[in-house]
Amino acid sequence: MAFFQSPIYYCMLGAIALQLLRIIEESKRPSKKRPDYRSIKYYVTATASIAIAVIVGVVYFDGEPVSHNRIVYFHTGASAPFLVRSLSNTLPAIISSKPQKIKIIIGCIFA
């Protein structure tokens, strides 16, 4: 029962809500422009988005008493994939060429 009061749970719900909105919006497209719901890439992308929201929730709110409004946690979960994408795009190129590979992988996941 403690998990349902956890900020991480609300972050996960925010990411799930975002995925549901994505499905609703994609269903309004013409059939030729809809994604392939049978492809594994579609589900890996959705699962990765939810996993990123959970990770961001752990990083931001783990160990912190529930003192913020739940909508803050929900919003953090919904915006987590965009936060991580923005962070990956702003990595300095000075580090090495390896982060470029990470950017490509993250870009493929959210494309």
Secondary structure, DSSP 8 states (H G I E B T S, - for coil): -GGGGSHHHHHHHHHHHHHHHHHHHHHTS-TTTS--TTSHHHHHHHHHHHHHHHHHHHHHHTTS-S-S-HHHHHHHHHHHHHHHHHHHHT--TTS-SHHHHHHHHHHHHT-
